[in-house]
């Protein structure tokens, strides 16, 4: 039985995610589109975020409550369960937590939209972690598709297959 989830970030391409499929929104995504679950593992009161981001976070939480959408954050993410299950605690951003949860919950297909980790952004440091968890999923036979024309996830330099200098065709 196919059990599929769309994980939707806030980068370019998020708007291409189908509205009629089961979707998890990463950090504030529910303010832009319908999702079935919100995952936000950020800490908004530690001084790293400005007041504008804090207000958006509050608005996102309020919107999720009004829409009766489950909201996963640091207080209710099953961190011990997940890290004990995988024997790994490598998380550099919210997307990795979502990927680990989808693997744990035995989804058979994961689609990523708006998850780009592009250079020149704060998200580039999350690239390796995202790719690690994609590898964990694929190693368990889970089909993973990165829907992005803009990002660096699973992209070789120049999108060329090393040594062959031919374009990548799968990612």
C-alpha positions in Angstrom: 0.0 0.0 0.0 1.4 3.4 -1.0 1.6 5.8 1.9 2.9 9.1 0.5 3.7 12.5 2.1 4.7 15.8 0.7 7.1 17.7 2.8 6.8 21.4 1.9 9.4 24.0 2.7 9.4 27.7 2.2 11.8 27.9 -0.7 11.1 28.4 -4.4 8.9 25.7 -5.7 6.7 25.2 -2.6 3.7 26.4 -4.6 4.0 23.4 -7.0 3.0 20.9 -4.3 -0.4 19.4 -5.0 -3.2 20.7 -2.8 -5.1 17.5 -2.8 -2.4 15.2 -1.4 -1.3 14.6 2.2 1.2 17.3 3.1 3.4 18.4 6.0 4.4 22.1 6.1 7.8 23.2 7.4 8.0 26.3 9.5 5.2 28.7 8.7 4.1 27.0 5.5 0.6 26.8 6.8 0.4 30.6 6.4 0.7 30.2 2.6 -1.2 27.0 1.8 -3.2 24.2 3.2 -1.2 21.5 5.0 -2.2 18.5 7.1 0.6 18.9 9.7 3.0 21.7 10.7 6.6 20.9 11.8 8.6 23.8 13.2 11.7 23.0 15.3 12.9 26.6 15.7 13.3 28.5 19.0 11.8 31.9 18.6 12.6 33.4 22.0 16.3 32.9 22.1 17.3 36.1 20.5 18.3 34.7 17.1 15.0 35.7 15.5 13.6 39.1 15.2 10.2 40.3 16.4 8.7 39.9 12.9 9.6 36.2 12.8 8.3 35.7 16.3 4.9 37.3 15.3 4.7 35.1 12.2 5.4 32.0 14.4 2.6 33.1 16.7 0.3 33.6 13.7 1.2 30.2 12.3 0.4 28.5 15.6 -2.9 30.3 16.0 -3.8 29.5 12.4 -3.0 25.8 13.0 -5.2 25.7 16.1 -8.1 27.4 14.2 -7.7 24.9 11.3 -7.3 22.0 13.7 -3.9 21.1 12.2 -1.5 19.2 14.4 1.6 21.3 15.2 4.9 19.6 16.0 7.6 21.6 17.7 10.4 21.1 20.2 7.8 20.4 23.0 6.1 17.4 21.3 8.5 16.0 18.7 9.3 12.4 19.7 13.1 13.1 19.8 14.0 10.3 22.1 11.9 7.8 20.2 13.4 8.9 16.8 17.1 9.1 18.0 16.9 5.7 19.8 15.2 4.1 16.7 17.8 5.3 14.3 20.8 5.5 16.7 21.5 8.8 15.0 21.1 12.4 16.3 22.1 14.4 13.2 19.7 17.2 12.7 20.6 20.7 11.4 17.1 21.9 10.6 13.4 21.2 10.6 13.3 19.4 7.3 15.6 16.6 8.7 13.2 16.1 11.6 10.3 15.8 9.2 12.2 13.3 7.0 13.2 11.2 10.1 9.6 11.2 11.3 8.3 10.2 7.8 10.8 7.3 7.7 9.8 6.2 11.2 6.1 6.3 10.4 6.8 4.1 7.4 5.8 6.3 4.5 6.7 4.6 1.2 7.0 7.8 -0.8 8.3 11.2 0.2 8.1 14.3 -2.1 10.0 17.4 -1.2 8.8 20.8 -2.5 10.4 24.1 -1.6 13.3 22.4 0.1 16.3 23.8 -1.8 19.2 24.5 0.6 20.5 27.0 -2.0 23.9 28.6 -1.7 24.0 32.1 -0.4 21.2 31.4 2.1 21.2 30.3 5.7 19.8 27.0 4.6 23.0 25.8 2.8 24.3 24.4 6.1 21.3 22.1 6.1 22.1 20.5 2.8 24.2 17.6 4.1 21.7 16.8 6.8 18.8 16.7 4.4 20.8 14.5 2.0 21.7 12.2 4.9 18.1 11.7 5.8 17.1 11.2 2.1 19.8 8.5 2.0 18.4 6.9 5.1 14.9 6.8 3.4 16.2 5.5 0.1 18.2 2.9 1.9 15.0 1.6 3.4 13.3 1.4 0.0 11.4 4.6 0.4 10.9 6.5 -2.9 12.1 10.1 -2.5 11.6 12.8 -5.1 13.0 16.3 -4.8 10.8 18.7 -6.8 13.1 21.6 -7.4 14.7 23.5 -10.2 16.3 25.9 -7.9 18.1 24.0 -5.1 21.2 22.0 -4.4 19.6 18.9 -2.8 21.0 15.8 -4.5 22.7 18.0 -7.1 26.3 17.5 -8.1 28.3 20.6 -9.0 26.9 21.9 -12.3 24.3 19.2 -12.1 26.8 17.0 -14.0 27.6 13.3 -13.3 31.2 13.4 -12.0 33.7 11.9 -14.5 31.1 11.5 -17.2 30.2 15.2 -17.5 26.7 14.3 -18.5 23.6 15.9 -16.9 22.1 14.2 -13.9 18.8 12.7 -14.8 17.2 11.5 -11.6 17.4 14.4 -9.2 
